[in-house]
């Protein structure tokens, strides 16, 4: 065990102290003031407007090793279990949670609105998921999917988000052992259709396999046009099956579907508040071509 306190940047939680991966996490005394220095997207909720804020990386917790020994990292060659916990915390929440040793990107709130848990439940969700990942090895494809998804928040053009999200889906698609699809494999990725159909079905989204197929075809056509020609086709409206929508919404919904798919593979509980909100937006998209924009996060409403 060690008494050395490791500064943890950008972690948000209503729980002031918690344990995971052989570490004890404790909020800094100035926590409430410090989270007001994190980035914010801005927007409106409940008739109130919230200003966008560039923000900065800020220490919100300290971690102290509270086990005689800790596990080697599942995902990072030069790290231990602390970095696995922080990766899960980053995935579940709206901010990149890091230490002073981590690679530092510009601070961003780009993942806010895509959280799978709110500040009151996130640490319970993360600690339980970490425990489950220790019970059985994590497939290397899941590792690649997680690390690639964590980069999505750091790229702004839709073109790059599409490239990263389709890469994640290709990783996860290989985990589908036998595709039940009989459609022409040259036109789309059958296993990815099956993967996302299973995600939609699990959330009782009433989305058909044909709708998912049309969506996947459109998404990969976007990716291919960008990679092969450098052109990203901007159109006011596009048709996917019976719905009329936009490319921007296709990218946002692909992000929601991808997040729910990774959540399952990482053994997170599937009944969290954020996941339910994402599933509701996916259901509405395939019904009407639109959805409620990602909400102002609970964090932003308090700052």
N, C-alpha and C positions, 0 to 999 in steps of 0.2 A: 504494500500500500504506500501511497505517497501523499504528502500534505501540500504539494505544489498545486496552486490554482491556475488552471488553464483558461484564459479569456475566451468566451464564446460570443461571437458576433451575430446579431440579427435574430436570435431565437425569440419567438413570441409564445408565451404561455401564461394562463391565469394561475397555474399551479406554481407556487414559489420555490418548491424543492421537490425533486424526483430522482429516480435511479434507473439506469439502463446500461447494459454492456460493461458492467464493472466500474461505472462512474457515477458520482453523485453530482447533480446539477442544482445550482442554487442561484436565484435571481440576485442581481446587484441591488444595493439599497436605493439607487436612483432610477430603478427600472421604469417607473411610470413616466418620468421626465424623458428618459433616453429614447423610449420607443417613439416619441414625437419627432425625433430626428431621423427616423427611417423614411425611405421614399414613400410617396403616396401617388396613386393614379389620378385622384380627383374624380368628380362626377356628382351625382345627386342621388339621394335616397330619402324616402319619406317626406318629400317636400323640402328637404334641406340640400344645400350645395356644399361640396367639399373641394378645396383647392388642391391641385396637383403640387407635388413637392419633389425636388430632385433627391434630397436626403443624402445620407452617408452611412457607411458601415459603422456600427456602434456596439460596444460590449453590453450585453443584456444579462448574461449568465456567467458563472464560473463553474468549471468542471474540476472535480477532484477524484482521483482514483480511489475507490473504496473496496477493491478486491486485491487479494494477494498477487494475482496475475490476471492479465486480460488477454482476450483472444486476438490473434492476428486478424487484420482486416480481411473481410470477404471480397472486397472490391478494389482496395487500394494497396499497391505493392509495398509502399513504405509507411503504412499506417497501422493502427490497431483498431479495436472495436469502437473507440470514440468516433472515428471518422465514418464508420458504418451508421452509427446512431445519427450523426449529423446529416448524412445523406438521406436517411429516412425522414428526418425532421424537415429538411429542405423540400423533399418531395411532397410531404403531407401538407405543408404550410405555404405561405405566400412569399417567403423570403429565402434567400440562399444563406444557410446557417454554416458558419465557417470558424476556423481558428486563425491565429496569426501566421501559421505555417501554410495555410491553404492558398491555392491560386486565387487571386483576387480579381474579380470582374468589376465593372462599374456597378454601383448599387442600383437595383431596379425593383419595382413593384409589379413587374409584368405578369407574375404568377398570381397576384392577388385577384380573387374572383374565381380561381380554379382550385382553391384549397379543398381538401377532402375532409378537413376537420376545423372546428372553430377553436379559439384560444382556450376554451374551458375543457376541451377533450383531447387536444392534440398530443400531449405528452403520454397519456394513457394509450392512445392509438399507436404511437411510435414505440413505446416500451414493449407492448404486446407483440407488435410485428417483429421487433428485433428478437424477442424470445422465440417466436415461431421459426424465424430464419435459422436459428441455431439448432433446431430439431432436425432439419433436413438440409442438405447442401442446396445452394442456389445455382440454378443452371447458368452457364456462362452467357447464354443468350439473354437471360433476364438481366444479368449484370450490364451487358452492352446496351440493352433497352433503357435501363435506368439512367446510366451515365449520359447517354445521348439525349434523353428527355430533359435532363437537368440543364442542358445547354440551350434549350428552346427559349427560355426566358431572357437569354442574353443576346439574341438576334432579333432585329426589328423588322426588316423587310419580310413580307409574307412569303416571298420566294424561298428564303433560307429556312423559314419555319416549315414550309412544305417539304423541303429536302430532308430536314431532320426528322420530322414526324413520319414520313414514309420509310425512312431507315429504321426507326423504332418498330414500325409495323412489320417490316420484313424480318427483323429479329424475332418478334413474337410469333409471327406466322409460322416459323419453322418449328415452334413448339406444338403446333396442331399436327398430331401424328397422322391422321387419315382424313383427307378432305372428302366430304360427302358430295361435293359439287361435281356436276357433269358438264359444266359449261366450258367454252373454249378457253383453255389456259393461256393462250397467246394474247388474249385481250385484257386479262386482268390477273390478279393473284388469288386463286381459289381459296387457299388456306387463310388469307387475310380476310376474305369475305366470311368464312366460317368463324374465324376468331371474333370479328366484330358483331356478327349475328348472335354469337353466344353471349357477348357482353350485353347487347340490347335485350336479349331474351331473359337474361338473369335479372334485369331491372324491370321486366314486364313492360317494355316500351312499346309493344304492339307494332314493331318495325319488322317488315318482311325481309327475307333473304334477297329478294329481287331489289328492294330499295337499297339495301346495303351494297349490293353488287354495283348498282348504278352510281352510288356515292363513291365507292372505291375506284371505279373506272375513271370518274371525273378527277379525283384526287391525284391518281398516278399520271393521268394525262397532263395535269398542271406541272407535276414534278418533271416529267419527261420533256415537255416543251421548254422548260427553263434550263434543264441540264444540257439538252441537245442543241438548242438554238440560242440560248441566252434571253429568250423572250418569255415574258409572263403575260398571258392573255387577259387583259382587263376588259371586261364587258359589264354593262349595267346590270344585266340579269342573265342567268343561265337556267336551263331546264334539267332537273334530275328526276327522272320518272315523271310523276304527276305534280311535283312541286316546282315553283319558281323561286330562285334564291340568288345569292351572289357568291363570288369566289371568296370574299372575306369571311362569310358565314361558313362556307365549306371548311376553311382552314381552322376556324374556331371550334367547330363541331368535331373535326378530326382530332383536335387537341383534347377535347373532352372525352371522346371515345378511347383515345390512346391512354389517357390518365387512368380511366377506370380499368382498362385491360392490365396495365402495369400494377395497379393497386391489388388486383386479385393475385397476380403472380408473386408479389412481395408479401402475401399473406396478411395484408391489412384487413381489419374488420370491414365488412361491406355495407354496414348500416349507418355510417357516419353522416352527419348533417350535410357536409359539403358534397359527398357522393350523391346523396338524394337530390340535391339541387342540380348537379350536373346531369343526372339521368333525366330529370324533368325537362331540362332544356333540350336534350337530345330527342326526347319524345315529341316535344313541340316542333322542333326543326323538321322532323320527318312527317309531321302532320301538315304544317303550314309553310315551311321554308324559312321561318323566322324563329326567334326565341327571345326570352328576356336577357338583355346583355348581362355579362358577369357582374354580380352585385358589388356594391361598395362593401368591402370586408368589414367584419366586426372590429378589426384593429383600426381601420380608417375612420369608423364612426366614433371612435373614442379619442381621436387625436385631432 
